[in-house]
Structure formats: structure tokens, C-alpha cells
Amino acid sequence: MPPWLAALFTRRMLICVFTGFSSGLPLYLLLNLVPAWLRSEGVDLKMIGLFALIQFPYTWKFLWSPLLDRYAPPLGRRRGWMLITQVGLLAVIASLGQFSPDREIVSILWLTAGVALLSATQDIALDAYRREILSEAELGLGNSVHVNAYRIAGLVPGSLSLILADRLPWSEVFVITALFMLPGMALALRVREPLVAGGAPKTLRQAVVEPFHEFINRAGLREALLILGFIFLYKLGDSMCTALATPFYLDMGFAKSQIGLVAKNAGLWPAVIGGLIGGLWMVKLGINRALWLFGVVQLVSIFGFAWLAWLGPRVEVGAAELAQLALVIGFEALGVGLGTAAFVAFIARATHPLYTATQLALFTSLAAVPRTFLNATTGFLIEQMGWFSFFLLCAALAVPGMALLFRVAPWNVKPPA
């Protein structure tokens, strides 16, 4: 077996599969299943768009990430917090379907906010754990495997659960979806706590101050601000484009079961294959060049949604219409799979091993700002502009992040991947 292929079949890469799946499931539940549930129950697009605001913990998780660096539950700093949050997610997700959107929308709002809070906290522990077990040379491939598993997890709330929703009551659908948190709980119980040179911060003040101090001193203030700006902008267009993807498919005339079977599955293999190829390619290209090439594919994929919107709602959905949908979703999945793999590897490379939880939480929080706050405006934008113009706006918003690559990841500078 070639060395580049053998690198995939290691224990650390298997762990990255589990971390990605556990991290992706609750987020895709908020992005795909909850909007589809609300839309099918008659909730309007403006209200569904506002539900993006309940994802605020993904944006502000750096505020409590020092607590996870400083304090260790019985199983350890990483494993303990992983298990606590996963148990909480299983319970809250299972309880969601017990409420009715037309009568208890406030209760649903609080529960989904709870899912976001627990999910964001789980991500702090999972991201830190993954960064601490991967060597510098494994960052590109390991994060690519993580991203692939992350997207595969999206098939549960975005495909399986939608198919089940045509056959089962929503209460049972959410219970079944919640049970997919069990693999993550098994991971937390089975793996070993990583050992980090220097140990955990000895005081809460050290856990709060030193990660920011170290990052600014290492990069310099100007460079640090450029890096933070890039992290905010790189996936802005793509994030807004897919914010209301499931309601978009429904408005284009596709049934829930068709979305589950065709749209979501059409995105699986392009994302998986593209992500794995991207991870292996990063070994030769380096993270910088991968960000350039994969970012272009990610940007171009947005125009597929604009084309689908230009064709308009389908009166009847046949094989040709399903093929069009599959083509658009497949290309988007390929672009995002590639772009996200390079992006996550870049973020991991920007951290220091002593402060993984807080620095990774800061960077990933910043990356989540568009998804949380700007995506809340998408319902209003679509109402005013229509789907076609909205997708063109998303493509334009993807350009500034690409432009920053000249400064933060120049093409001819090839740091170790």
C-alpha cells in the first residue's frame, strides 16, 4: 500500500471520523431538519431565517472555552467535556419533537438554543482533542477526514430524518435522530486523554489571557487582524448560500422525500471523495495553495443555485428535474468539501498546542459569525430580492475572502502542511 494511502488507515484518522460525525450531527439538525420541520408545519420564511440567531453559541464559544482548558471533569479535560455535552445533546434533541411549531414556537426556540449551546461546547472539546493528537504533518489529512465525517453526519438530519418524516410522526423522528449521538459517546469512553507538553493552565486567568497574548505575539498585530478577517470572510458567501437550502428546494417544487433521497445523497460522494482527495492533495500542495484552488471551486458552485432558481419552481418533478437538482447539489458538495478541508487545516495550523481549546474556539467562533448573524437576514433578503438575485449576492460576498489570500496564504509560500 502506498504511504499516502496508508496514512488514511491509522487509529488517529479513525478518531477523526468519530469527532467529525459527532460535531456535524447537531449542527446539520439546526441547519436542515429544524427548518424543514418548521416549513412543513406552515412557519413562514422570515421566522425560519430568524432561527439562525439561536446558533449564537457557535459565535461566542470562545468566551467559555477557557473553562474547558482550565477545569477537567472526571474523565479528563477533553474526554469529560465530550461525554457531558453528548449526553445533553441526546436528551435535548429527543425532546424537540414533543412540541408543536404552531402552538409552542417559543419552547422550540429555547430547545434549539440549548442544542446550539451544547453543540458549540462539544466542538470546543472535540477540536482541541483532535488538534492535540495530530502531528503537524497530519493536520491537512486529519482535518479532511474530520470534515468528511462532519458532512456525512449531515445525511442523518438532512436525508434519513426527512425520509422518516414522510412516514413517522415528528416526535419519533427526533428521537431516532438523537440516538445517532451514541457513537460520539462511545468515542469519549474508549479513547485516551492526550498528553500535552506544559500541561493545562494552572489558573483561570492564565487560561483566558495567554491564548490571545501568544497568538498576537507570534503573528504580530497586523498579521493577526488579517488572519481573523480571512477566517470571517472565506466561507461567507457559501454559508449564506446554503442557509435556507432545504426551504429553497421545497419552494422549487421538490418533495421532502425527494430532497432526502436525491439532493442529500447526491452531495455525499462528491463531498467525501473531494474532501479525501483534497486532504491527500494538501500533503503535496500545502495548505496555502489548497485554499486558493479549493476556494475557486467553492465560489463557482454558488452559481449552480442561481441557475436552479433561474429555472424556477417545477410544476411537475421528473427525472430531468431531479438530475438538475442532483448536479447542483453534487457540485456544491464537492466545492465545499474541498474548501472546508483546507480552511479547517488552516485554522488548526494557526493555533498553539498549549492553548488549543481557546484559540480554536476563537477562530471557529469567528468563522461561525456569518452563519449565525448574517444568515438570520437571509429570509428577509430572499423576500425582497428573490432566490436568483440572492444567490448572485452570495457569490459576490465570496470574493473578499479570496482576495485576502494574497496576504495570509500567498500562492508561492508553501509552509509545511
C-alpha positions in Angstrom: 0.0 0.0 0.0 1.4 3.4 -1.0 2.4 5.6 2.0 -0.1 8.3 1.1 -2.9 5.8 1.1 -1.6 4.1 4.3 -1.8 7.4 6.1 -5.6 7.2 5.9 -5.8 3.9 7.7 -4.5 4.8 11.2 -6.1 5.0 14.6 -5.9 8.8 14.6 -7.7 9.0 11.3 -10.5 6.7 12.7 -10.8 9.0 15.7 -11.2 12.0 13.3 -14.1 10.1 11.7 -15.9 10.0 15.1 -15.1 13.6 16.0 -16.4 14.8 12.7 -19.7 12.8 12.9 -20.4 13.9 16.5 -19.7 17.5 15.6 -21.7 17.6 12.4 -24.9 15.9 13.6 -26.3 18.7 15.9 -25.3 21.5 13.5 -27.0 19.9 10.5 -30.0 19.2 12.6 -30.3 23.0 13.2 -29.5 23.8 9.5 -31.6 21.2 7.7 -34.0 19.3 9.9 -35.4 22.1 12.0 -36.1 24.4 9.0 -37.7 21.6 7.1 -39.9 20.7 10.1 -40.9 24.3 10.6 -41.6 24.9 6.9 -43.7 21.8 6.6 -45.7 22.9 9.6 -46.5 26.2 7.9 -44.0 28.6 9.6 -43.0 31.4 7.3 -39.5 32.0 5.8 -38.9 35.2 7.9 -39.4 33.3 11.1 -37.3 30.3 9.9 -34.5 32.7 8.9 -34.6 34.3 12.4 -34.0 30.9 13.9 -30.4 31.2 12.7 -29.9 33.5 15.6 -30.2 30.6 18.1 -26.8 29.5 16.7 -25.1 32.3 18.7 -23.1 29.9 20.9 -21.1 28.9 17.8 -20.0 32.5 17.6 -19.4 33.2 21.3 -18.0 29.9 22.4 -14.5 31.4 22.9 -15.9 33.2 25.9 -16.3 29.9 27.9 -13.6 27.9 26.1 -11.0 28.8 28.8 -13.2 26.9 31.3 -12.7 23.8 29.3 -8.9 24.4 29.2 -8.7 25.1 32.9 -11.1 22.6 34.5 -11.2 18.8 34.0 -14.3 16.6 34.7 -13.5 13.0 36.0 -12.7 11.6 32.5 -10.3 14.4 31.7 -10.2 17.8 30.1 -11.2 16.6 26.7 -13.0 13.3 27.2 -15.0 14.5 30.1 -16.5 17.5 28.4 -17.1 15.5 25.2 -19.2 13.0 27.1 -21.1 15.6 29.2 -22.2 17.6 26.1 -23.1 14.5 24.1 -25.4 13.1 26.8 -27.1 16.6 26.9 -27.5 16.7 23.1 -29.1 13.3 23.0 -31.7 14.3 25.6 -32.5 17.7 24.2 -32.7 16.6 20.5 -35.0 13.7 21.5 -37.4 16.1 23.3 -37.7 18.6 20.4 -40.4 16.7 18.5 -42.7 16.7 21.5 -43.6 20.3 20.8 -45.9 21.8 18.1 -44.5 24.7 15.9 -47.8 26.4 15.6 -48.5 26.5 19.3 -45.2 26.2 21.1 -42.7 28.0 18.9 -41.1 29.7 22.0 -40.4 26.4 23.6 -38.9 25.1 20.4 -36.7 28.3 20.2 -35.3 27.6 23.7 -34.7 23.9 23.0 -32.9 24.6 19.7 -30.8 27.3 21.5 -29.9 24.5 24.0 -28.8 22.2 21.2 -26.6 25.0 19.8 -25.1 25.7 23.2 -24.3 22.0 23.9 -23.1 21.5 20.3 -20.7 24.5 20.4 -19.3 23.3 23.8 -18.8 19.8 22.4 -17.0 21.4 19.4 -14.5 23.1 21.8 -13.6 19.8 23.3 -13.6 17.8 20.0 -11.5 20.4 18.2 -8.9 20.6 21.0 -8.7 16.8 21.2 -8.2 16.4 17.5 -5.5 19.2 17.4 -3.6 17.6 20.3 -3.5 14.1 18.8 -2.5 15.1 15.3 1.1 15.9 14.3 1.8 18.9 12.1 2.2 16.7 9.1 -1.2 15.1 9.7 -3.2 18.3 10.1 -4.3 18.5 6.4 -5.4 14.9 6.1 -6.8 14.6 9.6 -9.0 17.7 9.3 -10.1 16.5 5.8 -11.2 13.2 7.3 -13.0 15.2 10.1 -14.8 17.4 7.6 -15.9 14.4 5.5 -17.4 12.7 8.5 -18.9 16.0 9.5 -20.7 16.2 6.2 -21.7 12.5 6.3 -23.3 13.2 9.6 -25.5 15.8 7.8 -27.2 12.9 6.0 -28.9 11.8 9.2 -31.0 15.0 9.8 -30.8 16.1 6.2 -31.7 12.8 4.5 -32.7 9.9 6.7 -34.8 12.1 9.1 -36.6 13.8 6.2 -37.5 10.4 4.7 -38.7 9.1 8.0 -40.8 12.3 8.4 -43.0 11.2 5.5 -43.7 8.0 7.3 -43.5 8.7 11.1 -44.6 11.4 13.4 -42.1 14.1 14.1 -41.7 13.0 17.8 -40.3 9.7 16.7 -38.1 11.3 14.0 -36.3 13.4 16.6 -35.8 10.5 19.0 -34.2 8.4 16.2 -32.1 11.4 15.2 -30.9 11.9 18.8 -29.7 8.2 19.0 -27.0 9.0 16.5 -25.1 10.8 19.2 -24.3 7.4 20.7 -21.1 6.8 18.5 -19.6 10.0 19.9 -20.3 8.9 23.5 -18.6 5.6 22.7 -15.6 7.5 21.5 -15.3 9.6 24.7 -15.4 6.4 26.8 -12.9 4.5 24.7 -10.1 6.9 23.8 -7.2 8.1 26.0 -6.8 11.6 27.2 -4.0 13.3 25.2 -0.8 14.4 27.0 0.3 17.9 26.1 3.8 19.3 27.0 3.4 22.1 29.6 0.1 20.7 30.9 -3.1 22.5 31.5 -3.3 26.2 32.5 -2.8 26.5 36.3 -5.2 29.4 36.8 -8.3 30.7 35.1 -6.6 34.0 34.3 -3.8 32.1 32.5 -6.4 30.1 30.6 -8.1 33.4 29.5 -5.2 35.7 28.8 -2.3 33.6 27.5 -4.0 32.2 24.4 -4.7 35.7 23.0 -1.3 37.1 24.1 0.5 34.2 22.5 -1.4 34.5 19.2 -0.8 38.3 18.8 2.9 38.0 19.8 3.5 35.1 17.4 1.8 36.7 14.4 2.1 40.4 15.1 -1.0 42.6 15.5 -1.4 43.5 11.8 -1.0 39.9 10.6 -3.2 38.6 13.4 -6.0 41.0 12.3 -5.6 39.9 8.7 -5.9 36.2 9.7 -9.0 36.9 11.7 -10.5 38.9 8.8 -9.8 36.0 6.4 -11.4 33.5 8.8 -14.5 35.6 8.9 -14.8 36.1 5.1 -13.5 32.9 3.4 -16.8 31.0 3.7 -19.2 33.9 4.0 -20.8 33.5 0.5 -21.1 29.8 0.8 -22.6 29.9 4.3 -25.3 32.4 3.2 -26.0 30.5 0.0 -26.9 27.3 1.9 -28.5 28.9 4.9 -32.1 28.2 3.7 -31.2 25.4 1.3 -33.9 23.0 2.3 -36.7 25.6 2.2 -35.3 26.6 -1.3 -35.7 23.0 -2.5 -39.2 22.9 -1.2 -40.1 26.2 -2.9 -38.7 24.9 -6.1 -41.3 22.1 -6.0 -39.4 19.2 -4.6 -41.0 16.9 -2.0 -39.3 16.2 1.3 -38.6 12.6 0.4 -37.1 13.7 -3.0 -34.8 16.1 -1.1 -33.8 13.3 1.2 -33.1 10.7 -1.4 -31.7 12.8 -4.3 -30.4 16.1 -3.1 -28.7 15.0 0.0 -27.3 11.7 -1.3 -26.1 13.5 -4.5 -23.9 15.6 -2.2 -22.5 12.7 -0.2 -19.9 11.1 -2.6 -18.7 14.3 -4.2 -18.1 15.8 -0.7 -16.4 12.6 0.6 -14.2 11.9 -2.5 -13.4 15.6 -2.9 -12.5 16.0 0.8 -10.3 12.9 0.8 -8.6 13.9 -2.4 -8.2 17.4 -1.0 -6.6 16.1 2.1 -4.2 13.9 0.3 -3.5 16.7 -2.2 -2.7 19.1 0.6 0.2 16.9 1.5 1.8 17.9 -1.8 0.3 21.3 -2.5 0.5 22.7 1.0 -2.4 24.4 2.8 -1.8 27.7 1.1 -2.3 26.5 -2.5 -5.2 24.3 -1.5 -7.0 27.4 -0.1 -6.6 29.1 -3.5 -7.7 26.2 -5.7 -10.5 24.8 -3.5 -11.8 28.3 -2.8 -12.3 28.9 -6.5 -14.4 25.7 -6.8 -16.3 26.7 -3.7 -17.2 30.1 -5.2 -18.2 28.8 -8.6 -20.5 26.2 -7.0 -22.8 29.1 -5.8 -23.8 29.8 -9.4 -25.4 26.4 -9.6 -28.0 27.5 -7.1 -28.6 30.7 -9.1 -29.2 28.6 -12.2 -31.7 26.4 -10.4 -33.5 29.5 -9.1 -33.5 31.0 -12.7 -35.2 27.8 -13.9 -38.0 28.5 -11.4 -40.4 26.3 -9.4 -41.3 22.9 -11.0 -44.9 22.2 -11.7 -44.0 18.5 -12.1 -40.8 16.8 -11.0 -39.5 14.1 -13.3 -36.1 12.5 -13.9 -34.7 15.6 -15.6 -35.6 17.9 -12.7 -34.1 15.5 -10.2 -31.0 15.3 -12.3 -30.7 19.1 -12.3 -31.0 19.2 -8.5 -28.5 16.4 -8.1 -26.0 18.2 -10.3 -26.2 21.4 -8.4 -26.0 19.8 -5.0 -23.2 17.5 -6.1 -21.0 20.3 -7.3 -21.7 22.4 -4.3 -20.8 19.5 -2.0 -17.5 19.0 -4.0 -16.6 22.7 -3.7 -17.5 23.0 0.0 -15.9 19.7 0.8 -12.6 20.8 -0.7 -12.8 24.4 0.7 -13.7 23.4 4.2 -10.9 20.8 4.4 -8.3 23.4 3.6 -10.0 26.0 5.7 -10.1 23.9 8.9 -6.5 22.8 8.3 -5.5 26.5 8.1 -7.3 27.3 11.4 -5.7 24.3 13.1 -2.2 25.4 11.8 -2.8 28.9 13.3 -3.1 27.5 16.9 -0.5 26.7 19.5 -0.7 23.3 21.2 -0.7 24.7 24.7 -3.9 26.7 24.0 -5.8 24.6 21.6 -9.3 24.8 23.1 -9.4 28.6 23.5 -7.6 29.5 20.2 -9.6 27.1 18.1 -12.8 28.3 19.8 -11.9 31.9 18.9 -11.1 31.1 15.3 -14.1 28.8 14.7 -16.4 31.2 16.5 -15.3 33.9 14.1 -15.9 31.6 11.2 -19.5 31.0 12.5 -20.4 34.7 12.7 -21.8 34.7 9.1 -23.8 31.6 9.7 -25.3 32.9 12.9 -25.9 36.6 12.4 -25.8 37.3 8.7 -27.7 34.2 7.9 -30.6 35.5 10.0 -31.1 38.1 7.4 -31.4 35.6 4.5 -35.2 35.2 4.8 -35.7 39.0 4.6 -33.2 39.3 1.7 -35.0 36.5 -0.3 -38.4 38.1 0.3 -37.1 41.3 -1.2 -34.7 40.1 -3.9 -36.0 36.6 -4.9 -33.9 33.5 -4.9 -31.9 34.2 -8.1 -30.6 37.7 -7.1 -29.9 36.4 -3.6 -27.5 33.7 -4.9 -25.7 36.3 -7.1 -25.2 38.4 -3.9 -23.8 35.3 -2.2 -21.3 34.8 -5.0 -20.2 38.5 -4.7 -19.7 38.1 -0.9 -17.3 35.2 -1.5 -14.8 37.4 -3.3 -13.3 39.4 -0.4 -12.2 36.3 1.4 -10.4 35.0 -1.7 -8.7 38.4 -2.1 -7.2 38.1 1.4 -5.3 35.0 0.4 -2.7 37.3 -1.2 -1.7 38.3 2.4 -2.5 35.3 4.7 -1.7 32.4 2.4 0.4 33.5 -0.7 0.5 31.0 -3.5 4.3 30.8 -3.7 4.8 30.4 0.0 4.4 26.8 0.9 4.5 26.2 4.7 4.5 22.6 6.0 1.1 21.1 5.5 
